Amino acid sequence: MSNAYLEILNLEPGATKGEIKSAYRKLSKEYHPDVNNSPDAQEKFVEINEAYKFLTEVGPTPHREQVSYDYNPYHQEYQERRRRARQYAFRQAAEAQRRQEASIKYALGIFNSIAYIILTFNTFLAIDYLLPIEQKQEYIVSIISGKEMNRGRGPQYRYDDLFFSDFKMRVSKGQIQGRDFQKATVFSTPIFGKARYADLIDFGIKLRVNQSYGIYDVFGVLIPAIFMIALFYRFILHTLDHKFTLAILMVAVFGFQLYMFFKF
């Protein structure tokens, strides 16, 4: 009679104990709940553990057969061994699931503390955005034309960076070409002092330019996105996997926010 347990481990009749152990280690890692989220991974993980337990007790070839096996699978002794192997497999799967849930809960516990920092930061950002804007007279220190990579075409002219005494702005290309601006009135937020727009002055002629990038402009949408993610995390989603996914997403968005905050 053919041995289905060998087939589960992708082994041939006559496999050695070392080959059984090697196959088990490889497949159990592949289908472990910590690394495999496919719908049938849990069932496959149980089968792998059951096969390993049975084969290590009975052996891959009880009488050194090359094709078939001489034992009666319905014999009480083998039924008991299969039952113990099945119990062992379910215990292994349950333990793996428990460790996975414990790891996620631990990570979410750390994230909960980080989330307060993220929400506090974004609350101040929102307040800063809503408060009346401030203005300050500034001298333009330098203007640098910027380039971004365009796939297949090489560097392309995309923007201009304006450097003031206390501010930095990135504006769309071509707005300030051909002018020799020296002074400007910069309009900024009151708490964090982030430039929103500026009036550039050239012999009495004013040219208003807007911040094209920055945490309040193109990427200002990330502020309400953070609060929306927090809402789903706290009140709507309840499974650990979904919460963990949202936690990673919020930390990633926050990291990008910090990058934009310090860059502009």
Rosetta blueprint (number, residue, H / E / L):
1 M L
2 S L
3 N L
4 A H
5 Y H
6 L H
7 E H
8 I H
9 L L
10 N L
11 L L
12 E L
13 P L
14 G L
15 A L
16 T L
17 K H
18 G H
19 E H
20 I H
21 K H
22 S H
23 A H
24 Y H
25 R H
26 K H
27 L H
28 S H
29 K H
30 E H
31 Y L
32 H L
33 P L
34 D L
35 V L
36 N L
37 N L
38 S L
39 P L
40 D L
41 A H
42 Q H
43 E H
44 K H
45 F H
46 V H
47 E H
48 I H
49 N H
50 E H
51 A H
52 Y H
53 K H
54 F H
55 L H
56 T H
57 E H
58 V H
59 G L
60 P L
61 T L
62 P L
63 H L
64 R L
65 E L
66 Q L
67 V L
68 S L
69 Y L
70 D L
71 Y L
72 N L
73 P L
74 Y L
75 H L
76 Q H
77 E H
78 Y H
79 Q H
80 E H
81 R H
82 R H
83 R H
84 R H
85 A H
86 R H
87 Q H
88 Y H
89 A H
90 F H
91 R H
92 Q H
93 A H
94 A H
95 E H
96 A H
97 Q H
98 R H
99 R H
100 Q H
101 E H
102 A H
103 S H
104 I H
105 K H
106 Y H
107 A H
108 L H
109 G H
110 I H
111 F H
112 N H
113 S H
114 I H
115 A H
116 Y H
117 I H
118 I H
119 L H
120 T H
121 F H
122 N H
123 T H
124 F H
125 L H
126 A H
127 I H
128 D H
129 Y H
130 L H
131 L L
132 P L
133 I L
134 E E
135 Q E
136 K E
137 Q E
138 E E
139 Y E
140 I E
141 V E
142 S E
143 I E
144 I E
145 S E
146 G E
147 K E
148 E E
149 M E
150 N E
151 R L
152 G L
153 R L
154 G E
155 P E
156 Q E
157 Y E
158 R E
159 Y E
160 D E
161 D E
162 L E
163 F E
164 F E
165 S L
166 D L
167 F L
168 K E
169 M E
170 R E
171 V E
172 S E
173 K L
174 G L
175 Q L
176 I L
177 Q L
178 G L
179 R L
180 D L
181 F L
182 Q L
183 K E
184 A E
185 T E
186 V E
187 F E
188 S E
189 T L
190 P L
191 I L
192 F L
193 G L
194 K L
195 A E
196 R E
197 Y E
198 A E
199 D E
200 L E
201 I E
202 D E
203 F L
204 G L
205 I E
206 K E
207 L E
208 R E
209 V E
210 N E
211 Q L
212 S L
213 Y L
214 G L
215 I L
216 Y L
217 D L
218 V H
219 F H
220 G H
221 V H
222 L H
223 I H
224 P H
225 A H
226 I H
227 F H
228 M H
229 I H
230 A H
231 L H
232 F H
233 Y H
234 R H
235 F H
236 I H
237 L L
238 H L
239 T L
240 L H
241 D H
242 H H
243 K H
244 F H
245 T H
246 L H
247 A H
248 I H
249 L H
250 M H
251 V H
252 A H
253 V H
254 F H
255 G H
256 F H
257 Q H
258 L H
259 Y H
260 M H
261 F H
262 F H
263 K H
264 F L
